[in-house]
Amino acid sequence: MPVVAGVDSSTQSCKVEIRDLHDGSLLGSGSAPHPPAFPPRSEQDPAAWWAALKAALAAARKDAGVSRGDIAALAVDGQCHGLVALDAADQVIRPAKLWNDTTSAPQLERLKRLIGAPEWIRAVGSLPTAAFTLSKIAWLAENEPDHYRRLSHVLLPHDWLTWKLSGRHVTDRSEASGTGYYSAAESRYLPEFLAHVDAQRDWADALPEVVDASTPAGTVSAAASAELDLSPGTLVGPGGGDQHAAAVGLGIVPGDVVYTFGTSGVVFTTKDTPVFDLSGMVDCVADMTDGYLPLVSTLNAARVTDTFARILGVDHDTLAELALRAGDSGPVLAAFLDGERKPNRPGARGVLAGLTSATGPEDIARAAFEGVILGLVSGEQHLNAAGVATGGRLIATGGGARSAAYTQLLADLTGREVLVADAPEASARGACVQAAAIASDRPVREVLRAWAPATRSAATPRPGSGTARRAAADRYAVLAGWDALDTSATDDMDATDATGSSGTTA
């Protein structure tokens, strides 16, 4: 029975799904943890990713009951940006700097002055932050010159795993467009930007080949075949970024908007044409279907509620119950616990304001969830201001989407019905879609449509939430320093709230 495997190598863990090649039905899954890593210096040894991939794949195969010859293809999506530095012998020079490592903020600011913020946005579709790979290369050159002199190949986390599988230095448009030195609109690297780090180096030899999302990167190498017990002819996809794979796994179309509650928070949609937001808030990276993925990404999401559960001494279910019992006029949280990415405030810290002698655990719990959600609601407002339509389905995903507090408060704060998809691991599912596309010689977009998962309603706005929504948005905007969030489209929707009809954000 031919099957495909999708690998999601995130910040916290590796998850693998095995699906039937023909109809996409889930046959088995497995997972394994990654070492914890926290900003500002957030690093992991890539060898730990490989060990987790081996363990998760073995668990998924056992769960699915498939043999080595059954797996026709596999693909890897991974945490975006980051820097895996290899020497001429393809040995890892130092631990990988992750997307949420903010130590390269000084180098980022210098690069921004040299390149120019508007020019950078027009070139790559985003105003890079310290998450982007270019600033991390600059950090390496300035802070670890001995390591920098050994640098021969620059890979992203998912690129490195694809190299371990296939022996090739390749990447895809979705991940290349998050480096700060690749133009997805022009389909080319920008060595002139890398020259601001080192004008003497021939960067063309250091960068991976950009492979089309529907084209195999190759087949498993002899070493990978032996280590993972895979047939030598097993196809390897070029992979992609984690949010990009989630968009594929969820089967979204232009106009749909996705709120992701994971280690980071992301609000995104898909679009056939690029967006250039000169405010710098919207990143328009490539997607995994030859289109684009306009998004706003925050540094702080599910870890915020993890932290407040620890502070209150409760588990996650109890934290959600407390939040849903709270009134509407409690404190507000600017959830910048580990700095922030959008807005770009790497040195920021969280602020909880509006405490009174009547404040209770319920109010603190609600503030924790709302602080995460309101940052992403503002992100959707910025998407709209950049001309990106988000009036279709609103889908919540990520580990946080399993919490009733996240989905209910998201419905209350947007005035819209919140859906969840039959895709609990959307990124791994998206990697399976790509693997199926290369195994059956079809475009990713075609398999995406055929495999689009069903959705169900997770929450609708509660009666009376319109007034509370406006008050919460106003308090958050003042505390977090955002422009006031526009809730005018849903301020007077109390009657609509009671029916559960979905509204739209401005």
N, C-alpha and C positions, 0 to 999 in steps of 0.2 A: 504494500500500500504506500504510494508516494506521499510524503509529507514535507512540510517546510518548517524551519525554526526561526523565530524572531528573538533577538537578544536586545534587551534594554539595559545598558550599563549606565546607571544614574550615579549621583553623588553618594547615595546611601547604600545602594545594593545593585546586584545584577539579577534581572528577572528574565526567564526564558519561557516562551510559549511554543508549543508544537501544534500545528494545524494541518488539517487535510488539504492537500494541494488543490483539489477540485472544487470543494464547496466552502472552504475556510472554517469548518467546524473545529472547535477547540478540543484537542485530544489529551493534552497534558501540559503541566507547567511546573516550574521549579524556581527557586531563588536562593541567593546566598548574599551575606552582608559584605559591605566594603568597610574599611577602617574609618572611624569618624574623623571629620575634618571641619574646622570652624574658622571663620574669618577672625582677624584680618589676614593671617598667614595660613591659608588653607591648601594643603598639599597631600597627595597620596602617591604611593609607590605603584606604578602601572602593573608590576608583577601581581599585586593584590587583585587587580581587575581580572587578570587572566585566571588566577586561581578561583575566583568567584564564578567566572564564566564556565570553567570546567565543572565545578560543583553543581551549578544551576542547570547546565545542559544535561548532566548525568541524571539529576533528579527529574527533569522534565521527560527525558526518554523513558525512565522507569515508570513514571506516572502514565505516560501515553502507551507504554508497552510496544515500542517500536525498536527495530534493530538498526545497525549502522547503515545498511544499504537502503533503508526506507527514506532517509533524509535526502531529498533532491537538491535543496538549496537552503542557505541561511544568510541572514543579514543582521547587521549590528547598528543600532542607534545608540547615541551616548550623550552624556552631559556636554553642553556646548562650550565653545571657546577653549580656554585652557591652553597649556603648553606642555607637550612631551618633546624633550630635547634628546636627539640621538647623535652619536658620534659616527665616524666613517664606517665602523663595524656594526652599526645598528644597535649599539648598546645604549641603554638609558643612562644619561649623564647624571641626572639628579631627580629627586621626586618631582612629579608633575605638579605644576601650579594650576589650581582649579579655577573655574569661572568666578567663584565667590571669594577668591584671594584678592584683597584690595591693596596689597602692598605696592603695586605698580601705579598707584594714583599720581604720584609726582611725575613719573615718566609720561603718563597719559596727558597730563596738563601741558607739559612741554611740547609733546607731539601735536596737541591741539593748536598751540600757538604757531608752530612751524607750518602745519598743513592748512590751518584755518578751518573753523567749525563748519561754515556753510559749504566750503569746498569739499570737505570730508563727507558731508551728508550727500551732496550731489554725486560724489564718486561711488560711494558704497551703499547708500540708502539708509545709513544709520549714523548717529553721532556716537562713536565708540566711548565706552566707559572702561574702567580698569579691568572689567571682565574680558575684554577683547584681547586676542592673542598678541597683537602688535605691541601693546604696552608691556606685556610680560617678556617679550624678546628684549625690549629696551631695558627692562629691569635686570635681566640676566647679564646683558652686556655691561651695565654699570656696576652691579653689585657682586657678580661672580665672574670676573674676567677670565679666570682659568677655565671655568666650565664653558664660557662663551667661545673661547678659542677652539674648543673641541667640537662645537656645534657643526653638524654636517646635514642633518635632516630635521625639519620642523613638522611635527604632526600634532593633530588634535587627539583627544582621548579615543574617540571612535575610530579615527584613522589608524591608531596604534593597534587596536584590537583587530581591525581588518588586515593590517600588515601581519600580525601574528597568525591569522588564519590563512592568508593567501601568499605572503611573502612579497607583496607589492605595496609601494608607497602611493596610495590613492586616497582621494576624498570625494565629496560630492558638492553640488552647488549650495545646498542648504547650510552645510558646515563651513565651506570656504567663505560664504558671505558674512559670517560672524567673526572673521579674523581682523577686520579693519584694513585689509590690503587685497581685497578681491571685489570686483564689480560684477554683480550678478546680471545687471542690465546689459553689460558689454561682454560678459562671459570671458573675463580675463583677470589675471593677477595684476597688481599695481606695484611693480618693483620700485617706482619712484617714492612710494611711501616708506618702504623698507629701507631705502637709502638714507632716510633720516636717522636710522639706527646705525647703519654701516654702509657708507657709499662705496667701499672697496670690494665688498662681497658680491659674487655672482649669485643672486638669490634664486635664479631659475632652477639651479641644481638642488636647492635645499627644500623646495616646496613640492608637495604631492600632486600628482596628476588629477585633474578634476574629471570625474567619470559621470556620464549621464545616469540618472537614477534608475532607468529601466535596463541598463547594460551591466552584465556581470563584471566584477572586478577581477575575476579569475576563478580558479578552483583551489580547494584546500591544498596547502603544501604537504609534503611528505611528513614533516615534523608535526604539523597540526593534525593530520590524519591519524598519526600514531597516538598523540597525546589525548585526542578527543574521541578516538575510536570512530572516525568517519570514513566513508569510502573516498578513495583518492579523487574521484570525479565530482565530488560534491561542489556545486556552484556557490560562490561567495558574492553577495551584493555589495555595492559601494556604500550602503548604509546611509546615515543622515543624523541630524540633530534630534534630540528627544522630543521637543515640542513639534517639530516638523513631522516626525513619525506619528505623534499623537493625532495630528490633523488628518493624516492618512488613515490611521486606525479608527478614527471616529467617523470617517466618511463625510466630512463637512464640505459644504459648497459655499461660494461667495455669499455674504450676508449673514451666515451663521456666526455666532460669536462664542468662543470657548473661554471659560474661566478655569485655570489650572491652579489647584491648591496642593503644591508639593513642597520640596525644600525651598524652591523659589515660587513666586506667584507670577502667573503670566495670563494676560488677556490677549487673544489673537483671533484672526479670521484668515481667510484665504482670498487671493485676488489674482486676476490674470495679468494685471499690469503693475509696474512698480509705483511706489509712493515715496516722495522725498519731503519729509516733514522738517522744515528748517528750524522749528522750535527745538528739535533734538529729542523730543519725548518718544516718538514712534520709531522703532527699528523696523525697516522693511527689508527682511532677509529673503532669500530664495526659499521656496518650499521643495518638496520631493516629487513634484509633478510638472516641472518646467514652468511653474508660476511663482507666486510670491506669498509671503506670510507676514503681513504687517502685524506688529505686536508691541506691547508694553510689558516689560518684565521687571518685577520688584525682587529685591534680595531677600525679603522677609515674608514668609508665608506660614506653612504648617509648623515650623520651628517656634513661631511666636506662641501659638496655642500649646505646643509642647512645653514651652517655658512657663507659661502661666498655670498649666496643670501642675507642674512641679512646685511652683511658688505657693499655690493654694493647697497642695498636698492631696490632690484628687487624680483619678484616672481620666482618660479622655471622654468616656461616656458621661461621667459625672460632670465634667466641665461643660459639656454640651447641654446637659439637663439644667445646670445652673444658668447658663446663658439664655436659654429659652424661657426661663421663669422670670427673668429680669424685666424691670419696667423700661420705659422709653427715654428717661431723662438722666441716665447715669453718666459716669465719666467717659472720656474719650481718650483713645490711645493713638499716638503717632508711633507706628510699629517699626521704628528704625533701629531694632535691637542690635544688628550687626552692621551698622552703616546702611546706606541705600544706594541703589543703582538707578532707578528712575523715580524721583529726581536724583541726579548724580551727587550724592552726599556720602562719600566713603567714610568720613569720620563722624557721622551722625550717631546719636544714641536715642533709644526709645524714651518717650515722655508720656506719662499718664496724668491727665489733668481733669479737674472738675470733681475732685474728691470732697465729700462732706462727712459730717459725723454720722450720717445715715447710710453711707455707702456700705454695701455688703458684698459677700463673695459672688452673688449673682451678677451684680453690676460690673465687677471686675472681669468676670468671665465673658460677659457680653462685650465689653470694651475690647477684649483680646481678639475676639472673632471679627468685630466690626473694624478694628484697626487694619486688619489684613484685607478685608473685603473692600473698604472704602478706598484704599490705595489702588486697587484694581478697577473699581468703578470709575475713578478719575482717569485711569488709563484708557478705559473705553471712551470716555469723553474726548480724550486727545485723539483717539482713532477717528472719531466722528469729525472733529475739527480739521483733521487732515484729509477729509473727503472719503473716508472709508465707511461703507455701509455696514451696520450691525443689527439690522432690524429683523433678521431671520430668527432661527432657533437660538436659545441661550442654553448651552450645555456646560455642566460642571464636571470636572474630572480631576484626577490626582487623588492621593490618599485622603486629603481633607474632604473630598466630595462624599466620602462615606459617612461623614458627620452630619446629622440632622441640623445642627446649629449652623454649619457653613451654608447648606443649601437653603434653609428657611430664612436666615438673615440676608442671604444674597437675594432671594425673592423679595423680601421686604425693602431692601435698599435700592433695588432696581425697578420695582413695580412690575416685574415680569415673571412668568412661569419659568421655573428652572427644571431642565431635563437632565437626566443621566442616561448614558448609553450602556448597552449590553457589551461593555468593553472595559472591565475593571483595570486592565493593564493596557491602556490605549497605545502607549509607545511600542511595547512589545508586539502588539497586534499589528501596528503599522509596519514594523520590521518584517513581520510575516507576509504582509501584502507585497512588499518589495521582493522578498524571496520568491513568492509565488509568481510575480511578474517575470522575473528573470528565468525561472524554471519553465514557464510556459510560453516564453517569448512574446509577452504582451506588455503594453505600456502600463506603468503603475496606475495611471488614472483609470484605466479600464477595470483593473482588479479592484481598485478602491470602490468604484460604483457597484460592482457585483457583490462585494463583501460588506457593504455599509451596514453597521449594526443597528438593531432596533433601539429606540429610545423610549423612556417612560418618564412621567412627571414625578419629580422629587419634592417639589414645593411650589405653592402659589402664594402671592402676597396676602398677609393676614389683614382682616378688616381694620381700618384705622391706621395702617402703617404709612400712609402718604404723608401725614403731618410729621410723624416721628422721623421719617426719611429725610425731610427737608432740614429738620433741626440737627440731626446727626451729621448730615453732609456739611452744614454751615460750621458746626463746632470743629469738625475734623479739618476743614479747609483752613481755619484760623490757626489751629495748633500745628498742623503739618506744613504750613506755608504754601499750600497749593492755591492756585486761583480757585475762587468759589466754584463748587461743583454745581452744574446746571441740573436741577431736579424739576424744572418747571413742567416738563412733559408729564410728570407723574405726581405733582403735588396734590391735585384734586381728584385722585382716583379712588377715594374710599369706597364708592359704590362699585367700581370695577374690581377693586381688591376683593370684595366680598364674593364676587362670582368666580374669581380665579382667572380672569382673562389676562392675557399678557399685554403689557404696554411697550413703549419704546423709550430709549434714552435719547436725549437731544444730540 
